[in-house]
Amino acid sequence: MSDSRGAAANDDDEEWAISLDDLGDDGERPPEREPIEPGSPTIEGVAFVVLGVALTLAVVFAGL
């Protein structure tokens, strides 16, 4: 049993096969995303929020 533990300890000391330097960072940044701008609310969005609030209040006050 001590041999298998020694082998496992040696596995932890080995270096990784791939390092962060091998990944090829070209120094390029990913393109910046355009910000999400607010718009007028849709009926589906309003219904979803109202349903969520109603379910939350039902769970809080009913103690489900």
C-alpha positions as CSV (number, residue, x, y, z in Angstrom):
1,M,0.0,0.0,0.0
2,S,2.8,2.4,0.7
3,D,4.1,2.0,-2.9
4,S,0.8,3.1,-4.4
5,R,0.7,6.2,-2.1
6,G,4.2,7.1,-3.1
7,A,3.3,6.8,-6.7
8,A,0.2,9.1,-6.2
9,A,2.4,11.6,-4.4
10,N,4.8,11.7,-7.3
11,D,1.9,12.3,-9.7
12,D,1.0,15.5,-7.8
13,D,4.6,16.8,-8.2
14,E,4.7,16.4,-12.0
15,E,4.2,19.5,-14.2
16,W,1.2,20.1,-16.3
17,A,1.5,19.0,-19.9
18,I,0.0,22.4,-21.1
19,S,0.8,25.7,-19.5
20,L,-0.9,29.1,-19.9
21,D,2.0,30.2,-22.1
22,D,1.2,27.4,-24.6
23,L,-2.3,28.7,-25.2
24,G,-1.1,31.3,-27.6
25,D,-2.2,34.7,-26.2
26,D,-1.7,37.0,-29.1
27,G,-2.4,40.1,-27.0
28,E,-5.6,40.7,-28.9
29,R,-8.6,41.7,-26.9
30,P,-12.1,40.4,-27.7
31,P,-14.4,42.9,-29.3
32,E,-16.3,45.0,-26.9
33,R,-20.0,44.3,-26.6
34,E,-22.5,47.0,-27.3
35,P,-24.4,48.0,-24.1
36,I,-28.0,46.9,-23.7
37,E,-30.1,49.9,-24.0
38,P,-33.5,50.2,-22.3
39,G,-36.6,50.0,-24.4
40,S,-40.4,50.0,-24.0
41,P,-41.6,47.0,-22.0
42,T,-43.4,44.3,-23.8
43,I,-46.7,42.7,-22.7
44,E,-44.9,39.4,-22.2
45,G,-42.2,41.0,-20.1
46,V,-44.8,42.8,-17.9
47,A,-46.8,39.6,-17.5
48,F,-43.7,37.6,-16.5
49,V,-42.8,40.1,-13.8
50,V,-46.4,40.3,-12.5
51,L,-46.6,36.5,-12.4
52,G,-43.2,36.3,-10.6
53,V,-44.2,38.9,-8.0
54,A,-47.6,37.2,-7.4
55,L,-46.0,33.7,-7.0
56,T,-43.4,35.1,-4.6
57,L,-46.0,36.8,-2.5
58,A,-48.1,33.7,-2.5
59,V,-45.2,31.6,-1.2
60,V,-44.2,34.1,1.4
61,F,-47.6,34.7,2.9
62,A,-48.9,31.1,2.5
63,G,-45.8,29.6,3.9
64,L,-45.5,26.9,1.3
